[in-house]
């Protein structure tokens, strides 16, 4: 007898990976906790995180929207898409530093970041460059909208039952004067790049761990019952400003994020990890979840990820989708229960990505 003698099949590569059909790999281990359909699930993160709300709607669950668009915006044709992407109108949050700074502003732990840009008579919020694409009529309006937004973020964190954060990048741009972090390099989506003012950073594993620990502590203080789910986006970098080529730079970024989340998750009972990154990127998938550019995730891949997510955290959905306990894997049964989750090779519906503006083709 030795320490490996009585381990389950999932502990061995051959039994768990080599001998199992790639589509049926149960990569979602039993989670620390389970969720109810009635739970208020707040979402934030990179572009890939936008799929969560879509799939929740597909199975009859309304994602938690703490900052809805005003009815007059719907009535008179205002821009409302940015209100539907996540639980509040913060747009994509790619880095742990950006998420932590959002919390700190919302709860008055740091002053509201003043970084607005005027162009052709319209004002843009560089902390949320994809929000209000047509800009604001005045600086006062832009400030007021952000202040309102931060109030709704505070309400979201205080009242949510679950917070899902999808980590996307380690590379970021920082304002050298105030120290705040941007979701995209100024001059790409909006604004003007100033080499003296805008500084490139590539967060280390220690920095990401510190950010996550601070975020978990802060969230738990204001909402002790909150359950937190971290996941890592499987979508590689579209471009890098590091000294490495984009493939190696992307490997660094995702490795750091995955290692940091693993370290933090292991220390907290209220924090769980979900393997979005592994489901898309594991060797057994043979790249079949990626489009021809080897970057974009197909709808088939998104379907597998979300099927696994729903069946892991919502066992009642898996039971409802399966006619018997001997049906196909929970991931497959839940995924197939949704019309939009059918396994097709097409690209997933477009998502709003600030990062794409860093691509020379954009």
TORKOL-4160 file (C-alpha; in steps of 0.2 Angstrom, whole numbers, padded with zeros to 4 digits, m for minus):
362
<pt num="1" X="0000" Y="0000" Z="0000"/>
<pt num="2" X="0006" Y="0018" Z="m0004"/>
<pt num="3" X="m0002" Y="0035" Z="m0004"/>
<pt num="4" X="m0009" Y="0032" Z="m0022"/>
<pt num="5" X="m0017" Y="0015" Z="m0019"/>
<pt num="6" X="m0035" Y="0020" Z="m0015"/>
<pt num="7" X="m0036" Y="0036" Z="m0025"/>
<pt num="8" X="m0052" Y="0039" Z="m0036"/>
<pt num="9" X="m0050" Y="0038" Z="m0055"/>
<pt num="10" X="m0050" Y="0057" Z="m0056"/>
<pt num="11" X="m0032" Y="0057" Z="m0048"/>
<pt num="12" X="m0024" Y="0048" Z="m0063"/>
<pt num="13" X="m0021" Y="0054" Z="m0080"/>
<pt num="14" X="m0025" Y="0038" Z="m0089"/>
<pt num="15" X="m0041" Y="0034" Z="m0080"/>
<pt num="16" X="m0048" Y="0052" Z="m0080"/>
<pt num="17" X="m0041" Y="0059" Z="m0097"/>
<pt num="18" X="m0034" Y="0046" Z="m0108"/>
<pt num="19" X="m0048" Y="0033" Z="m0106"/>
<pt num="20" X="m0063" Y="0046" Z="m0107"/>
<pt num="21" X="m0071" Y="0054" Z="m0122"/>
<pt num="22" X="m0065" Y="0072" Z="m0122"/>
<pt num="23" X="m0082" Y="0080" Z="m0122"/>
<pt num="24" X="m0087" Y="0070" Z="m0107"/>
<pt num="25" X="m0072" Y="0075" Z="m0096"/>
<pt num="26" X="m0080" Y="0080" Z="m0079"/>
<pt num="27" X="m0068" Y="0094" Z="m0076"/>
<pt num="28" X="m0079" Y="0102" Z="m0063"/>
<pt num="29" X="m0075" Y="0094" Z="m0047"/>
<pt num="30" X="m0088" Y="0095" Z="m0033"/>
<pt num="31" X="m0089" Y="0113" Z="m0028"/>
<pt num="32" X="m0087" Y="0119" Z="m0010"/>
<pt num="33" X="m0105" Y="0125" Z="m0010"/>
<pt num="34" X="m0121" Y="0125" Z="m0021"/>
<pt num="35" X="m0132" Y="0139" Z="m0027"/>
<pt num="36" X="m0151" Y="0141" Z="m0028"/>
<pt num="37" X="m0161" Y="0148" Z="m0043"/>
<pt num="38" X="m0167" Y="0162" Z="m0032"/>
<pt num="39" X="m0149" Y="0168" Z="m0027"/>
<pt num="40" X="m0144" Y="0185" Z="m0034"/>
<pt num="41" X="m0129" Y="0182" Z="m0044"/>
<pt num="42" X="m0118" Y="0197" Z="m0048"/>
<pt num="43" X="m0105" Y="0195" Z="m0062"/>
<pt num="44" X="m0090" Y="0205" Z="m0067"/>
<pt num="45" X="m0074" Y="0202" Z="m0077"/>
<pt num="46" X="m0067" Y="0200" Z="m0094"/>
<pt num="47" X="m0076" Y="0198" Z="m0110"/>
<pt num="48" X="m0079" Y="0179" Z="m0108"/>
<pt num="49" X="m0088" Y="0183" Z="m0092"/>
<pt num="50" X="m0102" Y="0191" Z="m0102"/>
<pt num="51" X="m0108" Y="0173" Z="m0107"/>
<pt num="52" X="m0114" Y="0170" Z="m0089"/>
<pt num="53" X="m0129" Y="0181" Z="m0090"/>
<pt num="54" X="m0134" Y="0175" Z="m0107"/>
<pt num="55" X="m0134" Y="0157" Z="m0101"/>
<pt num="56" X="m0143" Y="0160" Z="m0085"/>
<pt num="57" X="m0157" Y="0168" Z="m0095"/>
<pt num="58" X="m0157" Y="0153" Z="m0106"/>
<pt num="59" X="m0162" Y="0142" Z="m0092"/>
<pt num="60" X="m0174" Y="0154" Z="m0084"/>
<pt num="61" X="m0164" Y="0162" Z="m0071"/>
<pt num="62" X="m0163" Y="0181" Z="m0071"/>
<pt num="63" X="m0145" Y="0188" Z="m0068"/>
<pt num="64" X="m0144" Y="0201" Z="m0055"/>
<pt num="65" X="m0144" Y="0218" Z="m0062"/>
<pt num="66" X="m0141" Y="0231" Z="m0049"/>
<pt num="67" X="m0139" Y="0246" Z="m0061"/>
<pt num="68" X="m0153" Y="0245" Z="m0074"/>
<pt num="69" X="m0155" Y="0257" Z="m0088"/>
<pt num="70" X="m0168" Y="0271" Z="m0085"/>
<pt num="71" X="m0185" Y="0267" Z="m0094"/>
<pt num="72" X="m0183" Y="0283" Z="m0104"/>
<pt num="73" X="m0168" Y="0276" Z="m0112"/>
<pt num="74" X="m0178" Y="0262" Z="m0118"/>
<pt num="75" X="m0192" Y="0273" Z="m0124"/>
<pt num="76" X="m0181" Y="0286" Z="m0133"/>
<pt num="77" X="m0168" Y="0274" Z="m0140"/>
<pt num="78" X="m0154" Y="0277" Z="m0128"/>
<pt num="79" X="m0138" Y="0266" Z="m0127"/>
<pt num="80" X="m0143" Y="0252" Z="m0116"/>
<pt num="81" X="m0132" Y="0237" Z="m0121"/>
<pt num="82" X="m0119" Y="0242" Z="m0108"/>
<pt num="83" X="m0132" Y="0240" Z="m0094"/>
<pt num="84" X="m0135" Y="0222" Z="m0099"/>
<pt num="85" X="m0117" Y="0215" Z="m0100"/>
<pt num="86" X="m0114" Y="0214" Z="m0081"/>
<pt num="87" X="m0123" Y="0217" Z="m0065"/>
<pt num="88" X="m0118" Y="0235" Z="m0065"/>
<pt num="89" X="m0112" Y="0247" Z="m0079"/>
<pt num="90" X="m0093" Y="0245" Z="m0076"/>
<pt num="91" X="m0089" Y="0237" Z="m0093"/>
<pt num="92" X="m0075" Y="0224" Z="m0094"/>
<pt num="93" X="m0064" Y="0222" Z="m0078"/>
<pt num="94" X="m0049" Y="0213" Z="m0084"/>
<pt num="95" X="m0037" Y="0214" Z="m0069"/>
<pt num="96" X="m0038" Y="0210" Z="m0051"/>
<pt num="97" X="m0031" Y="0228" Z="m0047"/>
<pt num="98" X="m0046" Y="0236" Z="m0057"/>
<pt num="99" X="m0059" Y="0226" Z="m0048"/>
<pt num="100" X="m0051" Y="0231" Z="m0031"/>
<pt num="101" X="m0051" Y="0249" Z="m0035"/>
<pt num="102" X="m0069" Y="0248" Z="m0040"/>
<pt num="103" X="m0074" Y="0242" Z="m0023"/>
<pt num="104" X="m0063" Y="0255" Z="m0014"/>
<pt num="105" X="m0071" Y="0269" Z="m0024"/>
<pt num="106" X="m0089" Y="0262" Z="m0021"/>
<pt num="107" X="m0086" Y="0261" Z="m0002"/>
<pt num="108" X="m0077" Y="0277" Z="0000"/>
<pt num="109" X="m0060" Y="0269" Z="0004"/>
<pt num="110" X="m0053" Y="0280" Z="m0010"/>
<pt num="111" X="m0059" Y="0295" Z="m0019"/>
<pt num="112" X="m0069" Y="0293" Z="m0035"/>
<pt num="113" X="m0056" Y="0292" Z="m0049"/>
<pt num="114" X="m0056" Y="0308" Z="m0060"/>
<pt num="115" X="m0050" Y="0303" Z="m0077"/>
<pt num="116" X="m0062" Y="0310" Z="m0090"/>
<pt num="117" X="m0057" Y="0315" Z="m0108"/>
<pt num="118" X="m0065" Y="0328" Z="m0120"/>
<pt num="119" X="m0066" Y="0325" Z="m0138"/>
<pt num="120" X="m0077" Y="0335" Z="m0151"/>
<pt num="121" X="m0088" Y="0342" Z="m0137"/>
<pt num="122" X="m0092" Y="0325" Z="m0129"/>
<pt num="123" X="m0084" Y="0318" Z="m0113"/>
<pt num="124" X="m0078" Y="0301" Z="m0110"/>
<pt num="125" X="m0075" Y="0291" Z="m0094"/>
<pt num="126" X="m0058" Y="0282" Z="m0097"/>
<pt num="127" X="m0061" Y="0271" Z="m0082"/>
<pt num="128" X="m0076" Y="0264" Z="m0092"/>
<pt num="129" X="m0071" Y="0268" Z="m0110"/>
<pt num="130" X="m0084" Y="0257" Z="m0118"/>
<pt num="131" X="m0098" Y="0264" Z="m0107"/>
<pt num="132" X="m0108" Y="0278" Z="m0116"/>
<pt num="133" X="m0100" Y="0276" Z="m0133"/>
<pt num="134" X="m0107" Y="0292" Z="m0138"/>
<pt num="135" X="m0100" Y="0301" Z="m0123"/>
<pt num="136" X="m0108" Y="0313" Z="m0111"/>
<pt num="137" X="m0114" Y="0330" Z="m0114"/>
<pt num="138" X="m0103" Y="0338" Z="m0101"/>
<pt num="139" X="m0090" Y="0334" Z="m0088"/>
<pt num="140" X="m0103" Y="0337" Z="m0075"/>
<pt num="141" X="m0114" Y="0324" Z="m0083"/>
<pt num="142" X="m0100" Y="0311" Z="m0084"/>
<pt num="143" X="m0095" Y="0314" Z="m0066"/>
<pt num="144" X="m0113" Y="0312" Z="m0060"/>
<pt num="145" X="m0115" Y="0296" Z="m0070"/>
<pt num="146" X="m0100" Y="0288" Z="m0062"/>
<pt num="147" X="m0105" Y="0294" Z="m0045"/>
<pt num="148" X="m0122" Y="0285" Z="m0048"/>
<pt num="149" X="m0114" Y="0270" Z="m0055"/>
<pt num="150" X="m0103" Y="0268" Z="m0039"/>
<pt num="151" X="m0118" Y="0269" Z="m0028"/>
<pt num="152" X="m0126" Y="0255" Z="m0038"/>
<pt num="153" X="m0110" Y="0245" Z="m0036"/>
<pt num="154" X="m0110" Y="0247" Z="m0018"/>
<pt num="155" X="m0128" Y="0241" Z="m0017"/>
<pt num="156" X="m0123" Y="0226" Z="m0028"/>
<pt num="157" X="m0109" Y="0220" Z="m0017"/>
<pt num="158" X="m0120" Y="0223" Z="m0001"/>
<pt num="159" X="m0135" Y="0213" Z="m0008"/>
<pt num="160" X="m0129" Y="0200" Z="m0019"/>
<pt num="161" X="m0129" Y="0182" Z="m0014"/>
<pt num="162" X="m0115" Y="0177" Z="m0026"/>
<pt num="163" X="m0101" Y="0186" Z="m0035"/>
<pt num="164" X="m0093" Y="0178" Z="m0050"/>
<pt num="165" X="m0077" Y="0187" Z="m0056"/>
<pt num="166" X="m0068" Y="0181" Z="m0072"/>
<pt num="167" X="m0050" Y="0186" Z="m0072"/>
<pt num="168" X="m0043" Y="0190" Z="m0089"/>
<pt num="169" X="m0026" Y="0199" Z="m0089"/>
<pt num="170" X="m0011" Y="0203" Z="m0079"/>
<pt num="171" X="m0005" Y="0216" Z="m0091"/>
<pt num="172" X="m0012" Y="0233" Z="m0088"/>
<pt num="173" X="m0009" Y="0252" Z="m0089"/>
<pt num="174" X="m0008" Y="0263" Z="m0074"/>
<pt num="175" X="m0009" Y="0282" Z="m0071"/>
<pt num="176" X="0008" Y="0287" Z="m0065"/>
<pt num="177" X="0000" Y="0302" Z="m0056"/>
<pt num="178" X="m0014" Y="0294" Z="m0046"/>
<pt num="179" X="m0009" Y="0276" Z="m0047"/>
<pt num="180" X="m0026" Y="0270" Z="m0054"/>
<pt num="181" X="m0028" Y="0256" Z="m0067"/>
<pt num="182" X="m0036" Y="0257" Z="m0084"/>
<pt num="183" X="m0046" Y="0243" Z="m0092"/>
<pt num="184" X="m0038" Y="0248" Z="m0109"/>
<pt num="185" X="m0023" Y="0258" Z="m0114"/>
<pt num="186" X="m0028" Y="0277" Z="m0116"/>
<pt num="187" X="m0028" Y="0281" Z="m0134"/>
<pt num="188" X="m0035" Y="0264" Z="m0140"/>
<pt num="189" X="m0053" Y="0264" Z="m0135"/>
<pt num="190" X="m0054" Y="0283" Z="m0130"/>
<pt num="191" X="m0042" Y="0296" Z="m0124"/>
<pt num="192" X="m0024" Y="0301" Z="m0129"/>
<pt num="193" X="m0009" Y="0291" Z="m0124"/>
<pt num="194" X="0004" Y="0300" Z="m0114"/>
<pt num="195" X="0020" Y="0291" Z="m0111"/>
<pt num="196" X="0024" Y="0301" Z="m0096"/>
<pt num="197" X="0007" Y="0298" Z="m0088"/>
<pt num="198" X="0002" Y="0281" Z="m0094"/>
<pt num="199" X="0014" Y="0267" Z="m0088"/>
<pt num="200" X="0013" Y="0249" Z="m0092"/>
<pt num="201" X="0012" Y="0235" Z="m0079"/>
<pt num="202" X="0013" Y="0216" Z="m0079"/>
<pt num="203" X="0006" Y="0210" Z="m0063"/>
<pt num="204" X="0016" Y="0197" Z="m0054"/>
<pt num="205" X="0008" Y="0182" Z="m0045"/>
<pt num="206" X="0011" Y="0189" Z="m0028"/>
<pt num="207" X="0003" Y="0205" Z="m0033"/>
<pt num="208" X="m0013" Y="0196" Z="m0040"/>
<pt num="209" X="m0013" Y="0186" Z="m0024"/>
<pt num="210" X="m0013" Y="0202" Z="m0013"/>
<pt num="211" X="m0027" Y="0210" Z="m0024"/>
<pt num="212" X="m0038" Y="0194" Z="m0022"/>
<pt num="213" X="m0035" Y="0193" Z="m0004"/>
<pt num="214" X="m0039" Y="0211" Z="m0001"/>
<pt num="215" X="m0055" Y="0209" Z="m0012"/>
<pt num="216" X="m0061" Y="0194" Z="m0003"/>
<pt num="217" X="m0058" Y="0202" Z="0014"/>
<pt num="218" X="m0067" Y="0218" Z="0009"/>
<pt num="219" X="m0082" Y="0208" Z="0001"/>
<pt num="220" X="m0083" Y="0197" Z="0017"/>
<pt num="221" X="m0083" Y="0212" Z="0028"/>
<pt num="222" X="m0098" Y="0221" Z="0019"/>
<pt num="223" X="m0107" Y="0205" Z="0015"/>
<pt num="224" X="m0103" Y="0191" Z="0027"/>
<pt num="225" X="m0114" Y="0178" Z="0018"/>
<pt num="226" X="m0108" Y="0182" Z="0000"/>
<pt num="227" X="m0101" Y="0167" Z="m0009"/>
<pt num="228" X="m0087" Y="0171" Z="m0021"/>
<pt num="229" X="m0083" Y="0161" Z="m0037"/>
<pt num="230" X="m0067" Y="0165" Z="m0047"/>
<pt num="231" X="m0063" Y="0159" Z="m0064"/>
<pt num="232" X="m0050" Y="0162" Z="m0077"/>
<pt num="233" X="m0054" Y="0167" Z="m0095"/>
<pt num="234" X="m0048" Y="0155" Z="m0108"/>
<pt num="235" X="m0046" Y="0168" Z="m0121"/>
<pt num="236" X="m0028" Y="0172" Z="m0125"/>
<pt num="237" X="m0021" Y="0190" Z="m0125"/>
<pt num="238" X="m0025" Y="0199" Z="m0141"/>
<pt num="239" X="m0009" Y="0209" Z="m0140"/>
<pt num="240" X="0005" Y="0211" Z="m0128"/>
<pt num="241" X="0016" Y="0226" Z="m0123"/>
<pt num="242" X="0028" Y="0214" Z="m0114"/>
<pt num="243" X="0045" Y="0209" Z="m0121"/>
<pt num="244" X="0039" Y="0192" Z="m0125"/>
<pt num="245" X="0029" Y="0186" Z="m0141"/>
<pt num="246" X="0010" Y="0186" Z="m0138"/>
<pt num="247" X="0009" Y="0167" Z="m0136"/>
<pt num="248" X="0022" Y="0166" Z="m0122"/>
<pt num="249" X="0015" Y="0182" Z="m0115"/>
<pt num="250" X="m0002" Y="0175" Z="m0114"/>
<pt num="251" X="0004" Y="0159" Z="m0106"/>
<pt num="252" X="0012" Y="0169" Z="m0093"/>
<pt num="253" X="m0003" Y="0179" Z="m0089"/>
<pt num="254" X="m0015" Y="0164" Z="m0088"/>
<pt num="255" X="m0003" Y="0154" Z="m0078"/>
<pt num="256" X="m0001" Y="0168" Z="m0065"/>
<pt num="257" X="m0020" Y="0171" Z="m0064"/>
<pt num="258" X="m0023" Y="0152" Z="m0062"/>
<pt num="259" X="m0009" Y="0150" Z="m0049"/>
<pt num="260" X="m0015" Y="0165" Z="m0039"/>
<pt num="261" X="m0033" Y="0160" Z="m0039"/>
<pt num="262" X="m0028" Y="0143" Z="m0033"/>
<pt num="263" X="m0018" Y="0149" Z="m0019"/>
<pt num="264" X="m0032" Y="0161" Z="m0013"/>
<pt num="265" X="m0046" Y="0149" Z="m0015"/>
<pt num="266" X="m0038" Y="0136" Z="m0005"/>
<pt num="267" X="m0038" Y="0147" Z="0010"/>
<pt num="268" X="m0056" Y="0153" Z="0010"/>
<pt num="269" X="m0072" Y="0142" Z="0013"/>
<pt num="270" X="m0083" Y="0155" Z="0004"/>
<pt num="271" X="m0072" Y="0156" Z="m0011"/>
<pt num="272" X="m0074" Y="0143" Z="m0025"/>
<pt num="273" X="m0064" Y="0140" Z="m0042"/>
<pt num="274" X="m0073" Y="0135" Z="m0058"/>
<pt num="275" X="m0062" Y="0128" Z="m0072"/>
<pt num="276" X="m0067" Y="0138" Z="m0087"/>
<pt num="277" X="m0049" Y="0140" Z="m0092"/>
<pt num="278" X="m0046" Y="0121" Z="m0091"/>
<pt num="279" X="m0062" Y="0116" Z="m0100"/>
<pt num="280" X="m0057" Y="0126" Z="m0116"/>
<pt num="281" X="m0038" Y="0123" Z="m0115"/>
<pt num="282" X="m0035" Y="0106" Z="m0108"/>
<pt num="283" X="m0025" Y="0094" Z="m0120"/>
<pt num="284" X="m0040" Y="0082" Z="m0122"/>
<pt num="285" X="m0050" Y="0095" Z="m0131"/>
<pt num="286" X="m0038" Y="0095" Z="m0146"/>
<pt num="287" X="m0041" Y="0113" Z="m0148"/>
<pt num="288" X="m0059" Y="0109" Z="m0154"/>
<pt num="289" X="m0067" Y="0123" Z="m0144"/>
<pt num="290" X="m0057" Y="0136" Z="m0153"/>
<pt num="291" X="m0060" Y="0146" Z="m0169"/>
<pt num="292" X="m0049" Y="0146" Z="m0184"/>
<pt num="293" X="m0039" Y="0160" Z="m0176"/>
<pt num="294" X="m0035" Y="0149" Z="m0161"/>
<pt num="295" X="m0041" Y="0162" Z="m0149"/>
<pt num="296" X="m0059" Y="0165" Z="m0150"/>
<pt num="297" X="m0070" Y="0152" Z="m0141"/>
<pt num="298" X="m0084" Y="0144" Z="m0152"/>
<pt num="299" X="m0101" Y="0143" Z="m0146"/>
<pt num="300" X="m0098" Y="0124" Z="m0143"/>
<pt num="301" X="m0085" Y="0128" Z="m0131"/>
<pt num="302" X="m0095" Y="0141" Z="m0122"/>
<pt num="303" X="m0109" Y="0128" Z="m0121"/>
<pt num="304" X="m0098" Y="0116" Z="m0113"/>
<pt num="305" X="m0091" Y="0128" Z="m0100"/>
<pt num="306" X="m0108" Y="0135" Z="m0095"/>
<pt num="307" X="m0116" Y="0117" Z="m0095"/>
<pt num="308" X="m0103" Y="0112" Z="m0083"/>
<pt num="309" X="m0105" Y="0128" Z="m0072"/>
<pt num="310" X="m0124" Y="0126" Z="m0071"/>
<pt num="311" X="m0123" Y="0107" Z="m0067"/>
<pt num="312" X="m0110" Y="0110" Z="m0054"/>
<pt num="313" X="m0118" Y="0124" Z="m0044"/>
<pt num="314" X="m0136" Y="0121" Z="m0048"/>
<pt num="315" X="m0139" Y="0102" Z="m0046"/>
<pt num="316" X="m0158" Y="0105" Z="m0047"/>
<pt num="317" X="m0155" Y="0111" Z="m0065"/>
<pt num="318" X="m0146" Y="0095" Z="m0069"/>
<pt num="319" X="m0160" Y="0084" Z="m0061"/>
<pt num="320" X="m0173" Y="0093" Z="m0071"/>
<pt num="321" X="m0164" Y="0091" Z="m0087"/>
<pt num="322" X="m0160" Y="0073" Z="m0085"/>
<pt num="323" X="m0174" Y="0060" Z="m0086"/>
<pt num="324" X="m0165" Y="0048" Z="m0075"/>
<pt num="325" X="m0150" Y="0047" Z="m0064"/>
<pt num="326" X="m0141" Y="0037" Z="m0077"/>
<pt num="327" X="m0142" Y="0050" Z="m0091"/>
<pt num="328" X="m0127" Y="0058" Z="m0099"/>
<pt num="329" X="m0115" Y="0069" Z="m0089"/>
<pt num="330" X="m0123" Y="0083" Z="m0080"/>
<pt num="331" X="m0113" Y="0095" Z="m0090"/>
<pt num="332" X="m0120" Y="0088" Z="m0106"/>
<pt num="333" X="m0138" Y="0086" Z="m0100"/>
<pt num="334" X="m0139" Y="0104" Z="m0094"/>
<pt num="335" X="m0131" Y="0111" Z="m0109"/>
<pt num="336" X="m0143" Y="0102" Z="m0121"/>
<pt num="337" X="m0158" Y="0108" Z="m0111"/>
<pt num="338" X="m0155" Y="0126" Z="m0118"/>
<pt num="339" X="m0158" Y="0129" Z="m0136"/>
<pt num="340" X="m0144" Y="0142" Z="m0137"/>
<pt num="341" X="m0133" Y="0129" Z="m0129"/>
<pt num="342" X="m0133" Y="0117" Z="m0143"/>
<pt num="343" X="m0116" Y="0110" Z="m0148"/>
<pt num="344" X="m0112" Y="0120" Z="m0164"/>
<pt num="345" X="m0095" Y="0125" Z="m0171"/>
<pt num="346" X="m0100" Y="0143" Z="m0174"/>
<pt num="347" X="m0092" Y="0157" Z="m0164"/>
<pt num="348" X="m0101" Y="0162" Z="m0148"/>
<pt num="349" X="m0111" Y="0178" Z="m0150"/>
<pt num="350" X="m0100" Y="0194" Z="m0150"/>
<pt num="351" X="m0095" Y="0201" Z="m0134"/>
<pt num="352" X="m0089" Y="0219" Z="m0130"/>
<pt num="353" X="m0070" Y="0219" Z="m0128"/>
<pt num="354" X="m0060" Y="0234" Z="m0124"/>
<pt num="355" X="m0045" Y="0224" Z="m0126"/>
<pt num="356" X="m0048" Y="0221" Z="m0145"/>
<pt num="357" X="m0043" Y="0239" Z="m0148"/>
<pt num="358" X="m0025" Y="0235" Z="m0144"/>
<pt num="359" X="m0025" Y="0224" Z="m0159"/>
<pt num="360" X="m0016" Y="0232" Z="m0174"/>
<pt num="361" X="m0031" Y="0226" Z="m0185"/>
<pt num="362" X="m0044" Y="0236" Z="m0175"/>
